[in-house]
Amino acid sequence: MGIINNNNIKINREIEKVNGKELNYSEFVERYMDKNKPVVLTGLMDHHWRACTDWVTPDGKPNLQFFFNHFGSSKVQVADCDTRDFTDQKREEMLVSDFLERCLEVEGSAVQCSNENGECNGDSVSVPYLKDWHFVKEYPEYVAYITPTFFCDDWLNLYLDNFRMNTHSGSDQQNKEICCSDYRFVYMGVKGSWTPLHADVFRSYSWSANVCGKKRWFFLDPSQCHLVFDRNAKSCVYNIFDEVSDSKFPGFEKAIWLECTQEAREIIFVPSGWYHQVYNLEDTISINHNWFNAYNLSWVWNLLLSDYNEAKEYIEDIKDICDDFEGLCQRNLAANTGMNFFDFFTFIAYFALANLVLLCYIYGRVGSTTGSLSRVAHHLSLNIGSIRKVASDMKHVHALEGTRDCIVDMIKTFEDPRFSKFCMQVGKTYLMIHEQSNLSSDFESASLVDLVDLCVLKACTSSQIYTPEDLIKFIDNTIAELGDINMESSVLHVA
Ligand SMILES: O=C(O)CCC(=O)C(=O)O
């Protein structure tokens, strides 16, 4: 398709739409996740999603009464789509019941959206949009949906189900404020509600499933993202349908967008670093997860590094009068970005350890990594390779050199019941993804010693990891110890 000019933006083509039932896991990885390419998937939201029945009326609208009766007392964040607050919309905390009343008010008012760009006419009643509702955390017993297998290799949520982020960020109060319990959300918005232009938190992937309603998405390939920033590469266009100042955003007109309309029961995969703006064309409920894994881990590290440099530059003038300038930079990074270098390093160290434990398990169980578990072993090797590569990039960062805090103490970690549970969950996830769930009972055990001979791992290095070099050494020693395991070349030969 040629370039269409939609108001002031150029749209090149639509996002591919594929029947998810006709795609297997490795095809999804190869065509979309690894290539960092968006896709709309149909056929993955069957009737076994409780959300698709309980939350929707027979005529396909959000069942407001159901939410009122069952979840009315939940506290949620509601954006006022008409009011900008820096880079986001103004948000207010309120009860779900109050949000639902606002939705009814909007429905009863004269406000109607005149076109599919979400532009409204008539008297302005602010358009409410419930966002970022941690529904799974709040209602763990109510299983509203099953995460499709394509999106299960989710390190972010697996980690946060067992550990907290920001444990190195200062006071407890600050921890409470910053701490994000998970990145699994429900969104609910009336027709005309929308989300301004942004790229996702941590430059993670996201998937977004329409339980009911319809969304229109506009995407910008990461290679073009500089075009929506100002000359200083600091501030980003807020709404691509505003009059965008040519002198402030000189590249904007050159940007070429992709678009798509996502219908009810379709899921969109949003790759890392793609800026996007989204409109609800109808009253819509969606489920939305952010996640990352071996394929986009370097995006997360690169974002942290660039946000850190920016945070540091911002307070450079107080460097000489600040007792702990580096600590302040890290606290600011955690507050602004959601994690700092130490959170991230702890995160990757735990994942490295868990993946190595699981490789030892496979080796101990079947004596090699060929045979039925070979795809799982391949996946674990790929994970370790990706972590090693990122750790290798981290080596050069001054802020992480010679840190005096031990990031991971292996002995203590192996004894920590949270780590055992984490390993079991990671193990079960890969068995499920690679259709080996018949072995899942191995991961019902509460203790790691039932799973693997920890001596192999304990023998590999000193028990404490302080720096990226320590982590790399630990990985290399363990791989060497496991000897003839058929590891990915990426594990062994990363510079
Ligand atoms: O559905 C929306 O309004 C926004 C969702 C979004 O931006 C995302 O999934 O990253």
PDBQT file of the ligand as one rigid body, heavy atoms in Angstrom, charges set to zero:
ROOT
HETATM    1  O1  LIG A 501      -4.905   0.621  25.118  1.00  0.00    +0.000 OA
HETATM    2  C1  LIG A 501      -4.398   1.714  25.371  1.00  0.00    +0.000 C 
HETATM    3  O2  LIG A 501      -5.050   2.735  25.494  1.00  0.00    +0.000 OA
HETATM    4  C2  LIG A 501      -2.915   1.848  25.544  1.00  0.00    +0.000 C 
HETATM    5  C3  LIG A 501      -2.197   0.556  25.576  1.00  0.00    +0.000 C 
HETATM    6  C4  LIG A 501      -0.741   0.750  25.385  1.00  0.00    +0.000 C 
HETATM    7  O3  LIG A 501      -0.263   1.799  25.125  1.00  0.00    +0.000 OA
HETATM    8  C5  LIG A 501       0.186  -0.352  25.443  1.00  0.00    +0.000 C 
HETATM    9  O4  LIG A 501      -0.197  -1.508  25.443  1.00  0.00    +0.000 OA
HETATM   10  O5  LIG A 501       1.386  -0.082  25.486  1.00  0.00    +0.000 OA
ENDROOT
TORSDOF 0
